Amino acid sequence: MKREAVFQRADLLPVLPRVIQDLLASFHDDNLPIDALVSRIASDQGLSAKLLRVANSAYFEVPFTVATVAGAVSMLGFVNVRALVISQGLLACFKDAPGLDPQQLWVHNMQVAGAARHLGARLGLNAELAFACGLLHTVGEAVLHLAMPAEMRVFDQGIALLAPHRAAAQRHAFGYTQAEIGGELALRWNFPTLLVQAIAGSDEPLAQSEWSPLAATLHLADWFVRAHGAGLTQQALRNAWPNSVAERLAWADHDALDQLIAWAGVQRH
């Protein structure tokens, strides 16, 4: 299927819950009504329960049990909570995408979000925005599985969802990657420009017409989580490391990789 045809099906995109629409709109609101949005999240029992489950997980290591949405905002910050709720809401919307495992994608996104935040903070980027990008960067996979289930079923049989070379295989098979589709979806849903650029460019950051440090950071984080998850040894990681992207971000040699290896070690304990 050609890229322009992916979005032509009228029934392709799900109807977003109102609370997700409000949270997306809040990206562009300078007078952010945080209390009202927190109340909206809390009123959705499904989303708030998922938020509290994640907030109390090992990903955040909060010192005590978070029992309310307001408590989650206090501990994690509204930006992180907003990203978590949006990503959970999008996964729920796409839960019926044929052949896609939402839980597998969620775990991967959480890991990439953590790695991107870790790198972003050390680069002086907006670490919270890097985290949000990580949570949302694979939404294009859901769109592709909805738009062309037969093609993706064949594709998935040859290339695992989290394979390190999946983006290259998509480029070869379709002429585009899930990141480009995700970026188009983010644009249609009026995401902030920086977030759209980061998602769209995360598979091939050096090929973008406009350089996005967030896209490059997301690329390194995603690559590492996939390669590390595939069981590559530290030497194999070094041999395959996308150093050209790291160099463009002004990381010396394998400094970023060393940061991620150390981060992954902390995550296991």
C-alpha positions in Angstrom: 0.0 0.0 0.0 1.3 3.4 -0.9 2.0 5.8 1.9 -0.7 8.3 0.9 -3.3 5.5 0.9 -2.7 4.5 4.5 -4.9 7.3 5.8 -7.6 7.2 3.1 -9.9 4.7 4.8 -12.6 6.7 6.5 -12.9 4.1 9.3 -9.1 3.9 10.0 -8.6 6.3 12.8 -10.4 5.5 16.0 -12.5 8.1 17.8 -10.5 9.4 20.7 -12.0 9.5 24.2 -12.9 13.1 25.2 -10.3 13.1 28.0 -7.5 12.2 25.5 -8.7 15.0 23.1 -8.6 17.5 26.0 -5.1 16.3 26.9 -3.9 16.7 23.3 -5.4 20.2 23.2 -3.6 21.1 26.4 -0.3 21.0 24.5 -1.2 24.3 22.9 -2.8 26.0 25.9 -0.6 28.6 27.6 -3.1 28.8 30.5 -3.1 25.1 31.2 -6.1 24.1 33.4 -4.2 21.4 35.2 -6.7 20.9 38.0 -9.6 20.5 35.5 -7.6 18.0 33.4 -6.6 16.0 36.5 -10.3 15.8 37.4 -11.1 14.6 33.8 -8.5 11.9 34.1 -9.7 10.8 37.5 -13.3 10.6 36.2 -12.2 7.9 33.7 -11.8 4.9 35.9 -10.1 2.8 33.3 -7.4 5.3 32.4 -6.8 6.5 36.0 -6.5 2.9 37.2 -3.9 2.2 34.5 -2.1 5.4 35.4 -1.8 4.5 39.1 -0.6 1.0 38.2 2.2 2.5 36.1 3.0 5.3 38.6 3.5 2.6 41.3 5.6 0.4 39.1 9.4 -0.1 39.2 9.7 2.4 36.3 9.4 5.4 38.6 10.6 4.1 42.0 8.3 6.4 44.0 9.0 6.2 47.8 5.4 5.5 48.7 2.2 4.2 47.2 0.5 6.7 44.8 -3.3 6.4 45.5 -4.8 9.3 43.4 -4.3 11.0 40.0 -3.5 14.2 41.9 -0.8 12.3 43.8 0.6 10.9 40.5 0.8 14.5 39.2 2.6 15.6 42.4 5.2 12.8 42.2 5.7 12.5 38.4 4.8 16.0 37.1 1.9 16.8 34.9 3.9 16.5 31.7 4.8 12.9 32.4 1.3 12.0 33.6 -0.2 13.5 30.5 2.1 11.5 28.3 1.3 8.3 30.2 -2.4 8.8 30.0 -2.3 9.7 26.3 -0.2 6.7 25.4 -2.5 4.4 27.4 -5.5 5.9 25.7 -4.0 5.5 22.3 -3.1 1.8 23.0 -6.7 1.2 24.1 -8.0 2.8 20.9 -5.8 0.6 18.8 -6.2 -2.6 20.9 -8.1 -4.3 18.1 -5.4 -3.7 15.5 -4.9 -7.2 13.9 -1.8 -9.0 14.8 -0.5 -6.3 17.3 0.2 -7.1 20.9 -0.6 -3.8 22.8 1.1 -5.0 26.0 4.4 -5.9 24.2 4.3 -2.4 22.6 3.5 -0.7 25.9 6.5 -2.3 27.7 8.8 -1.4 24.8 7.6 2.2 24.8 8.1 2.5 28.5 11.6 1.3 28.2 12.4 3.6 25.3 10.8 6.5 27.1 13.0 5.9 30.1 16.2 5.6 28.0 15.3 8.7 26.0 14.7 10.7 29.1 18.0 9.5 30.5 19.9 10.6 27.4 17.9 13.8 26.9 18.7 15.0 30.4 22.4 14.5 29.8 22.2 16.4 26.5 20.4 19.3 28.1 17.2 18.6 26.1 13.7 18.6 27.5 13.8 15.3 29.3 10.0 15.2 29.9 9.4 15.7 26.2 11.9 13.0 25.4 10.0 10.7 27.7 6.6 11.6 26.0 8.2 10.9 22.6 9.3 7.5 23.7 5.8 6.6 25.0 4.2 7.6 21.6 6.9 6.7 19.1 5.4 3.4 17.8 1.9 4.6 17.2 2.6 4.2 13.5 2.7 0.4 14.0 -0.9 0.4 15.1 -2.0 2.5 12.1 -0.2 0.1 9.7 -1.8 -3.0 11.3 -5.2 -1.4 11.0 -4.7 -0.1 7.4 -3.2 -3.1 5.8 -3.6 -6.2 8.1 -2.9 -8.7 5.4 0.4 -7.1 4.4 1.5 -6.6 8.0 0.6 -10.2 8.9 3.1 -11.4 6.2 5.6 -8.8 7.2 5.4 -9.7 10.9 6.1 -13.4 10.1 9.5 -12.4 8.7 10.4 -9.5 11.0 9.6 -9.5 14.7 7.9 -6.4 16.1 10.9 -5.4 18.2 13.6 -6.6 15.8 16.5 -4.1 15.7 16.3 -4.0 11.8 12.5 -3.6 11.6 12.6 0.0 10.3 15.1 -0.9 7.5 12.9 -3.8 6.6 9.8 -1.6 6.4 11.6 0.9 4.2 12.5 -2.0 1.9 9.1 -3.6 1.9 6.8 -0.5 1.8 9.0 2.5 1.0 8.3 4.1 4.4 8.5 3.3 8.0 6.1 3.2 10.9 7.8 6.4 12.3 6.7 8.4 9.2 3.2 7.1 9.6 3.2 7.9 13.3 4.5 11.4 12.6 1.6 12.0 10.1 -0.9 10.8 12.7 0.6 13.1 15.3 0.3 16.0 12.9 -3.3 15.2 12.2 -4.0 15.0 15.9 -2.3 18.4 16.4 0.6 17.3 18.5 3.3 19.9 19.2 5.7 20.4 16.3 8.7 19.1 18.2 6.9 15.9 19.1 5.7 15.4 15.5 9.3 15.9 14.2 10.7 13.5 16.8 8.2 10.7 16.1 8.5 11.1 12.3 12.3 11.2 12.3 13.0 8.6 14.9 13.8 5.8 12.5 16.1 7.9 10.2 17.0 11.1 12.0 19.9 11.9 9.7 17.7 11.8 6.6 15.3 14.5 7.8 15.2 17.9 6.1 15.1 19.6 9.5 17.5 18.3 12.2 15.7 17.2 15.4 17.9 16.4 18.4 14.8 14.7 20.0 14.4 12.4 17.0 18.1 11.5 17.2 17.8 10.8 20.9 14.7 8.7 20.4 16.5 6.8 17.7 19.4 5.9 20.0 17.1 5.0 22.8 14.9 2.8 20.6 17.9 1.1 18.9 19.4 0.3 22.2 16.2 -1.2 23.8 15.7 -3.3 20.7 19.3 -4.5 20.5 19.7 -5.0 24.2 16.4 -6.9 24.2 17.7 -9.1 21.4 20.5 -10.2 23.7 23.4 -8.6 22.0 26.6 -8.6 24.0 28.3 -5.4 24.9 30.9 -5.9 22.1 28.1 -6.6 19.6 26.3 -3.5 20.8 29.5 -1.4 20.2 30.0 -2.9 16.8 26.5 -2.1 15.6 26.0 1.2 17.5 24.7 4.0 15.2 27.7 6.2 15.9 26.9 8.7 13.1 23.7 9.7 14.9 25.5 9.9 18.3 28.2 12.1 16.8 25.7 14.5 15.4 24.4 14.8 18.9 28.0 15.6 20.0 28.4 12.4 22.0 32.1 11.4 21.9 32.9 7.8 20.8 30.6 5.4 22.6 29.7 7.7 25.6 26.0 7.5 24.9 26.1 3.8 24.6 28.0 3.5 27.9 25.3 5.7 29.4 22.6 3.4 28.2 24.4 0.3 29.3 24.7 1.7 32.8 21.1 2.8 32.7 19.9 -0.7 31.7 22.0 -2.2 34.6 20.2 0.1 37.1 16.8 -0.8 35.6 17.4 -4.5 36.3 18.0 -3.9 40.1 
